[in-house]
């Protein structure tokens, strides 16, 4: 067995490993999780964002109350 054959076998093994180990992106799942939207600026928030963070956004960005910017059930854990 020559070095050329070993190199070819190694290339084949590495190609087989590369097929099964593709990196999985989380971008689509993160975009799907953006379910809460501010009525004033249309900024999206993840569904896991708590009510405190949303009310801080409303007061700091818009000087408005929580109810003016978000639905009543937004930021409530389900």
TIMI-34235 format. One line per 2 residues: number of its first residue (from 1); for each residue x, y, z of N, C-alpha, C, O. Coordinates in Angstrom, 2 decimals, padded with zeros to 5 digits. Layout:
N
NUM = X,Y,Z,X,Y,Z,X,Y,Z,X,Y,Z | ...;
END
This chain:
78
1 = 000.85,-001.18,000.00,000.00,000.00,000.00,000.89,001.24,000.00,001.71,001.42,000.90 | 000.74,002.07,-001.00,001.56,003.27,-001.10,000.92,004.45,-000.39,-000.22,004.39,000.07;
3 = 001.68,005.53,-000.32,001.18,006.73,000.34,000.01,007.36,-000.40,-000.86,007.98,000.21 | -000.02,007.20,-001.70,-001.13,007.74,-002.48,-002.46,007.09,-002.11,-003.49,007.75,-002.06;
5 = -002.41,005.79,-001.86,-003.62,005.06,-001.48,-004.09,005.50,-000.08,-005.29,005.65,000.15 | -003.15,005.70,000.83,-003.50,006.15,002.18,-004.13,007.54,002.14,-005.11,007.82,002.82;
7 = -003.55,008.39,001.33,-004.08,009.75,001.22,-005.50,009.73,000.65,-006.37,010.48,001.09 | -005.72,008.87,-000.32,-007.07,008.77,-000.91,-008.07,008.25,000.12,-009.19,008.75,000.20;
9 = -007.68,007.25,000.90,-008.56,006.72,001.93,-008.88,007.79,002.98,-010.02,007.88,003.45 | -007.89,008.58,003.34,-008.11,009.64,004.32,-009.06,010.70,003.77,-009.92,011.21,004.50;
11 = -008.90,011.05,002.49,-009.82,012.01,001.88,-011.25,011.48,001.89,-012.19,012.24,002.15 | -011.42,010.20,001.60,-012.76,009.60,001.60,-013.37,009.58,003.00,-014.56,009.86,003.17;
13 = -012.54,009.25,004.01,-013.03,009.26,005.40,-013.45,010.67,005.82,-014.50,010.84,006.43 | -012.64,011.65,005.50,-012.95,013.03,005.86,-014.20,013.53,005.14,-014.98,014.29,005.72;
15 = -014.40,013.12,003.91,-015.60,013.52,003.17,-016.84,012.89,003.79,-017.89,013.52,003.86 | -016.73,011.65,004.25,-017.86,010.97,004.90,-018.19,011.65,006.23,-019.36,011.78,006.58;
17 = -017.18,012.07,006.97,-017.41,012.76,008.24,-018.06,014.12,008.00,-018.93,014.54,008.77 | -017.65,014.80,006.97,-018.16,016.15,006.69,-019.64,016.11,006.31,-020.38,017.04,006.63;
19 = -020.08,015.05,005.65,-021.49,014.95,005.26,-022.39,014.83,006.48,-023.42,015.50,006.53 | -022.03,014.02,007.44,-022.86,013.79,008.61,-022.77,014.90,009.64,-023.69,015.05,010.45;
21 = -021.74,015.68,009.64,-021.52,016.68,010.68,-021.78,018.10,010.23,-021.06,019.01,010.63 | -022.78,018.29,009.39,-023.07,019.65,008.93,-023.56,020.50,010.09,-024.31,020.02,010.94;
23 = -023.16,021.74,010.11,-023.59,022.65,011.16,-025.06,023.01,010.94,-025.50,023.21,009.81 | -025.78,023.09,012.02,-027.20,023.40,011.94,-027.40,024.85,012.41,-026.96,025.23,013.49;
25 = -028.06,025.62,011.60,-028.30,027.01,011.91,-029.57,027.15,012.74,-030.53,026.40,012.55 | -029.57,028.10,013.65,-030.72,028.34,014.51,-031.46,029.61,014.10,-032.37,030.05,014.81;
27 = -031.10,030.19,012.97,-031.69,031.44,012.55,-033.19,031.33,012.29,-033.95,032.22,012.67 | -033.62,030.25,011.65,-035.04,030.09,011.35,-035.86,029.93,012.61,-036.95,030.50,012.71;
29 = -035.37,029.18,013.58,-036.13,028.99,014.82,-036.16,030.28,015.63,-037.15,030.56,016.30 | -035.08,031.06,015.60,-035.07,032.34,016.30,-036.06,033.31,015.66,-036.74,034.05,016.37;
31 = -036.14,033.32,014.35,-037.07,034.22,013.67,-038.51,033.81,013.95,-039.39,034.66,014.05 | -038.76,032.52,014.08,-040.11,032.05,014.37,-040.52,032.38,015.80,-041.71,032.49,016.09;
33 = -039.55,032.55,016.69,-039.85,032.85,018.09,-040.18,034.32,018.32,-040.64,034.68,019.40 | -039.97,035.17,017.33,-040.27,036.60,017.47,-041.77,036.82,017.27,-042.22,037.18,016.18;
35 = -042.54,036.60,018.32,-043.99,036.64,018.21,-044.61,037.89,018.82,-045.76,038.20,018.53 | -043.88,038.60,019.66,-044.42,039.81,020.30,-043.92,041.01,019.52,-042.73,041.13,019.24;
37 = -044.83,041.91,019.16,-044.45,043.06,018.35,-044.98,044.35,019.00,-046.14,044.41,019.41 | -044.13,045.36,019.08,-044.52,046.66,019.60,-045.43,047.34,018.58,-045.13,047.37,017.39;
39 = -046.54,047.88,019.06,-047.50,048.54,018.16,-046.97,049.88,017.65,-047.39,050.35,016.59 | -046.06,050.49,018.40,-045.57,051.82,018.03,-044.42,051.75,017.02,-044.48,052.39,015.97;
41 = -043.39,050.97,017.33,-042.20,050.94,016.46,-042.06,049.63,015.69,-041.15,049.48,014.88 | -042.96,048.69,015.93,-042.97,047.39,015.25,-041.71,046.56,015.49,-041.36,045.71,014.68;
43 = -041.02,046.82,016.62,-039.87,045.99,016.98,-040.39,044.65,017.49,-041.37,044.60,018.23 | -039.74,043.58,017.09,-040.18,042.24,017.48,-039.40,041.77,018.70,-038.22,042.10,018.88;
45 = -040.06,040.98,019.53,-039.45,040.40,020.71,-039.75,038.91,020.73,-040.77,038.47,020.20 | -038.86,038.14,021.34,-039.09,036.71,021.45,-040.23,036.43,022.41,-040.51,037.23,023.31;
47 = -040.86,035.30,022.21,-042.01,034.95,023.04,-041.62,034.71,024.49,-042.48,034.69,025.37 | -040.34,034.53,024.77,-039.88,034.30,026.14,-039.59,035.59,026.89,-039.23,035.55,028.07;
49 = -039.74,036.74,026.24,-039.48,038.02,026.89,-040.55,038.27,027.94,-041.74,038.09,027.69 | -040.10,038.67,029.14,-041.06,038.87,030.22,-041.70,040.26,030.15,-041.24,041.15,029.43;
51 = -042.77,040.41,030.90,-043.56,041.64,030.88,-042.74,042.84,031.35,-042.93,043.95,030.86 | -041.83,042.62,032.30,-041.01,043.72,032.82,-040.15,044.33,031.71,-040.06,045.55,031.60;
53 = -039.53,043.47,030.90,-038.69,043.97,029.80,-039.53,044.74,028.77,-039.08,045.75,028.24 | -040.73,044.26,028.51,-041.59,044.93,027.54,-042.07,046.28,028.07,-042.16,047.25,027.32;
55 = -042.38,046.34,029.36,-042.82,047.63,029.92,-041.65,048.61,029.96,-041.86,049.82,029.80 | -040.44,048.13,030.19,-039.26,049.00,030.13,-039.08,049.55,028.73,-038.74,050.72,028.56;
57 = -039.30,048.73,027.72,-039.21,049.19,026.33,-040.23,050.30,026.08,-039.91,051.32,025.47 | -041.46,050.09,026.55,-042.52,051.07,026.31,-042.21,052.40,026.99,-042.41,053.46,026.39;
59 = -041.71,052.36,028.21,-041.45,053.61,028.92,-040.18,054.30,028.44,-040.15,055.52,028.30 | -039.12,053.53,028.18,-037.84,054.13,027.79,-037.82,054.60,026.34,-037.29,055.67,026.04;
61 = -038.39,053.82,025.44,-038.36,054.18,024.02,-039.45,055.16,023.62,-039.23,056.07,022.82 | -040.65,054.96,024.19,-041.80,055.71,023.70,-042.47,056.59,024.74,-043.40,057.33,024.41;
63 = -042.04,056.53,025.98,-042.67,057.26,027.08,-044.17,056.97,027.13,-044.98,057.87,027.33 | -044.51,055.70,026.95,-045.90,055.26,026.97,-046.05,054.13,027.98,-045.06,053.60,028.48;
65 = -047.29,053.79,028.26,-047.57,052.66,029.15,-047.47,051.36,028.37,-047.47,051.35,027.14 | -047.40,050.27,029.11,-047.30,048.95,028.50,-048.48,048.68,027.58,-048.31,048.16,026.47;
67 = -049.68,049.03,028.03,-050.90,048.74,027.27,-050.95,049.50,025.95,-051.61,049.06,025.01 | -050.27,050.65,025.87,-050.27,051.43,024.63,-049.40,050.78,023.54,-049.62,051.00,022.35;
69 = -048.42,049.99,023.96,-047.48,049.41,023.00,-047.69,047.92,022.73,-047.32,047.43,021.66 | -048.28,047.20,023.67,-048.38,045.75,023.53,-049.79,045.28,023.86,-050.56,045.99,024.50;
71 = -050.10,044.06,023.42,-051.36,043.43,023.78,-051.35,043.09,025.26,-050.28,043.02,025.87 | -052.51,042.87,025.83,-052.61,042.62,027.28,-051.92,041.32,027.69,-051.38,041.24,028.79;
73 = -051.92,040.31,026.82,-051.32,039.04,027.20,-049.85,038.90,026.75,-049.27,037.83,026.92 | -049.26,039.94,026.19,-047.87,039.88,025.76,-046.95,039.86,026.98,-047.17,040.59,027.95;
75 = -045.94,039.03,026.93,-044.98,038.94,028.01,-045.45,038.12,029.19,-044.82,038.14,030.25 | -046.54,037.40,029.02,-047.05,036.55,030.09,-046.66,035.12,029.76,-046.94,034.61,028.67;
77 = -045.99,034.47,030.72,-045.56,033.09,030.51,-046.76,032.18,030.35,-047.72,032.27,031.12 | -046.70,031.30,029.35,-047.83,030.40,029.10,-047.49,029.00,029.49,-048.32,028.10,029.35;
END
